[in-house]
Amino acid sequence: MNTEMYQTPMEVAVYQLHNFSISFFSSLLGGDVVSVKLDNSASGASVVAIDNKIEQAMDLVKNHLMYAVREEVEILKEQIRELVEKNSQLERENTLLKTLASPEQLEKFQSRLSPDEPAPDAPEAPEAPDGSAV
């Protein structure tokens, strides 16, 4: 970089900052790095042009991010629809099973679910027809 054409450290800093900004946004967008050379006679117009380029690059990044977010939202909405549908199906199935179950089966099932009652220590051994344990 030739800094001899700049009068003050501020002009050098502005030049470096603009080059960095353009390089950074260009690398984000996958484009070629744009080189900008300022001279003292057109520095005002060049700064405005650079600012416009930076603004355009920021708009492109924003648009890309908004597109990606919208796409992700659509995927999540579809997953929510599928889960709601599955939940409804399981609720219908549960209701049907409750109506088909005998009162004894429901009571046995409820006793397994209720934490108030202590669970049996060991399962009961089935008895043989003659009354002895198998």
Residue pairs with C-beta under 8 A, 6 or more apart in sequence:
1 15
1 16
3 12
5 39
5 40
6 12
6 15
6 40
7 40
11 38
11 43
14 47
15 38
18 36
18 38
18 47
18 50
18 54
19 35
19 36
21 50
21 54
22 33
22 34
22 36
22 50
22 53
22 54
22 57
23 33
23 34
25 53
25 54
25 57
25 58
25 60
25 61
26 32
26 33
26 34
26 57
27 33
28 57
28 61
29 57
29 60
29 61
34 53
36 46
36 49
36 50
38 46
38 47
39 46
98 106
101 109
111 117
125 133
125 134
126 133
126 134
127 133
127 134
128 134
